[in-house]
Amino acid sequence: MSTPTPPSLEAGLRNELIRKQLVQAVYAADYSAAAITAPFDPATGALVEIPSAYVSVGYTTDDGLTFASDLSMTDVTSSQAVEPTRSDVESDIITAQYAPQETNAATVSLYEGLPLAGDGALPEIGTAWAWDRPSQPINPYRRLLFIGLDYSDTGEAIYIVRHFPRARLTGKDDEQWARSAETQRPVTFTGYRDSVLQTASSTWIDGPGWRALATP
């Protein structure tokens, strides 16, 4: 009787698929701006130009971006089973959290509920800024664009892009003024379903480096 050959435990392992987001970027736009539907050139996989309505929040802390998914299930239990006999999704909420380090129009506007463009928007940096805290909080919906960049072994770009087409500020941490640290305005945004795109979050992975990973 022959001894069966054990399966290889290393079959299918590809260390080039272990990815990091070496650089992250956050862009925000008012909800009146067009949503992002095609961030890549379909022929080359190159990242297309970001629409001018989307403004950068600039530097963020080295904690990067945190995307959390709050999944809640509802179970049916039965006397004849020790585990649920049925389980269904009750809610699945996606959030994005980051801490900007720059004092620019985007970070202040997102934190304070100001428009990013048009009437009421902050003017150019270097001119006087002023705003009042309203008696009735203003918390408009936004469009958010998140971009992560990594590089292949040959130095080609690999991007992951996530878009919240309808996002709202649902949490913000303290704004601290101190000698020992930069002024941050940490925020948490929740993605809500956009009635046109019918999703709360869209994600793409592409880039010349990603396409080069295709199995020959």
C-alpha positions in Angstrom: 0.0 0.0 0.0 1.4 3.4 -1.0 1.6 6.2 1.5 -0.6 9.1 0.3 1.2 12.4 -0.4 0.1 15.1 2.0 -1.2 18.3 0.5 1.2 21.2 0.4 0.3 23.7 3.1 2.1 26.4 1.0 0.1 25.9 -2.1 -1.6 29.2 -3.2 0.5 31.4 -0.9 1.5 34.7 -2.5 3.4 37.1 -0.3 3.1 39.8 -3.0 -0.5 40.0 -2.1 0.3 41.2 1.4 -0.5 44.9 1.0 -0.1 48.1 3.0 -1.4 51.6 2.4 1.9 53.4 2.6 0.2 56.7 1.8 -3.4 57.7 2.6 -5.4 60.7 1.4 -8.8 62.0 2.3 -10.9 64.3 0.0 -14.3 65.8 0.8 -17.0 67.5 -1.2 -20.4 69.0 -0.5 -23.2 66.7 -1.3 -24.2 68.8 -4.3 -20.9 67.6 -6.0 -21.0 64.7 -8.4 -20.4 61.3 -6.9 -17.3 59.2 -7.8 -18.2 56.3 -10.1 -15.1 55.6 -12.1 -11.8 56.5 -10.3 -9.6 54.5 -12.7 -8.7 54.6 -16.4 -10.2 51.4 -17.7 -7.5 50.9 -20.2 -4.4 51.4 -18.0 -5.7 51.2 -14.4 -4.2 54.6 -13.7 -5.9 56.8 -11.2 -7.8 59.5 -13.0 -7.8 63.2 -12.0 -9.7 63.9 -8.8 -12.6 66.3 -9.4 -11.9 69.9 -8.3 -15.0 69.9 -6.0 -13.2 67.4 -3.8 -10.8 69.1 -1.5 -8.0 67.5 0.5 -7.9 67.4 4.3 -4.1 67.3 4.1 -1.9 65.6 6.6 -3.4 63.1 9.0 -1.9 61.4 12.0 0.2 58.2 11.5 -2.8 56.2 12.8 -4.0 56.5 9.3 -7.6 55.8 8.4 -9.8 53.3 10.3 -12.9 51.8 8.6 -15.2 50.1 11.0 -18.2 47.9 10.2 -20.7 47.5 13.0 -22.5 44.3 12.2 -25.6 43.4 14.2 -27.4 40.1 13.8 -30.8 38.9 15.0 -31.1 35.2 15.8 -33.9 32.7 16.0 -33.4 30.1 18.7 -35.2 26.8 19.1 -35.5 24.3 21.9 -34.2 21.5 19.8 -30.8 23.2 19.0 -28.0 24.7 21.0 -27.1 27.2 18.3 -29.4 29.6 16.5 -31.6 27.9 13.9 -31.7 31.1 11.8 -29.6 34.3 11.8 -30.2 37.5 9.8 -28.4 40.8 9.4 -30.2 43.5 11.4 -27.8 46.3 10.6 -24.4 46.8 9.0 -23.0 50.3 9.5 -19.8 51.5 8.0 -17.8 54.4 9.5 -14.5 56.1 8.6 -12.3 57.7 11.3 -9.2 59.8 11.0 -7.5 62.7 12.7 -6.4 65.6 10.4 -3.3 67.7 11.5 -3.7 70.7 9.2 -5.8 73.8 10.0 -7.2 74.2 6.5 -10.6 74.9 5.0 -11.5 71.3 4.7 -10.7 70.1 8.2 -12.3 73.1 9.8 -15.4 73.0 7.6 -16.0 69.3 8.2 -15.5 69.7 12.0 -17.7 72.8 12.3 -20.4 71.9 9.8 -19.5 74.6 7.3 -20.0 74.3 3.5 -16.9 73.5 1.5 -17.8 75.7 -1.4 -20.2 78.5 -2.2 -22.0 80.8 0.3 -20.7 80.4 3.8 -17.5 78.6 2.8 -14.2 79.7 4.4 -12.1 82.0 2.2 -8.6 81.4 1.0 -5.9 80.7 3.6 -4.2 84.0 4.5 -7.4 85.9 4.7 -9.4 86.5 7.9 -11.6 83.5 9.0 -14.6 83.8 11.3 -17.5 81.6 12.1 -20.2 81.3 14.8 -21.5 78.2 16.5 -25.2 78.1 15.4 -28.0 77.7 17.9 -29.3 74.9 15.8 -26.5 72.5 14.8 -25.8 72.2 11.1 -24.6 68.8 10.1 -24.8 68.5 6.3 -24.2 65.4 4.3 -20.9 65.2 2.4 -19.2 63.1 -0.2 -16.0 61.5 1.0 -13.2 60.0 -1.1 -10.4 57.9 0.6 -7.3 56.8 -1.3 -4.6 54.3 -0.2 -1.4 53.9 -2.2 1.0 51.0 -2.1 3.8 49.9 -4.5 4.5 46.6 -6.2 7.9 44.9 -6.1 8.8 46.7 -9.3 7.7 50.1 -8.0 4.3 50.3 -9.8 1.4 51.9 -8.0 -1.4 49.9 -6.4 -4.4 51.9 -5.3 -7.4 51.1 -3.1 -10.1 53.7 -3.4 -13.2 54.0 -1.2 -16.1 56.4 -1.7 -18.8 57.3 0.7 -21.4 59.0 -1.6 -23.5 60.1 1.3 -21.7 60.6 4.6 -22.4 62.5 7.7 -20.4 63.5 10.7 -21.4 61.2 13.6 -18.5 61.7 16.0 -15.7 64.1 16.8 -13.1 64.1 19.4 -11.7 67.0 21.4 -9.9 69.9 19.7 -6.9 70.5 21.9 -4.7 73.5 22.0 -1.4 72.7 23.5 2.4 73.4 23.2 3.1 69.6 23.1 1.0 68.6 20.1 -0.4 69.9 16.9 -4.0 71.0 16.8 -6.1 68.1 15.6 -9.8 67.8 14.7 -10.5 64.0 14.8 -13.7 63.0 13.2 -15.9 60.0 12.5 -18.1 59.8 9.5 -20.9 57.3 8.8 -21.8 56.2 5.4 -25.5 56.2 4.4 -27.1 54.7 1.3 -27.2 57.2 -1.6 -30.6 57.0 -3.3 -29.1 57.3 -6.8 -26.1 54.9 -6.4 -28.0 52.6 -4.1 -25.0 52.1 -1.8 -23.4 53.6 1.3 -19.8 52.7 0.2 -18.1 51.8 -3.1 -14.5 50.3 -3.2 -12.1 49.8 -6.0 -8.6 48.2 -6.3 -6.6 48.9 -9.4 -3.4 50.4 -10.7 -0.5 49.3 -12.9 1.1 47.4 -10.1 -2.2 45.5 -9.4 -2.6 44.5 -13.0 0.9 43.2 -13.1 0.0 40.7 -10.4 -2.3 38.8 -12.7 -1.5 35.2 -12.9 0.2 34.4 -16.3 
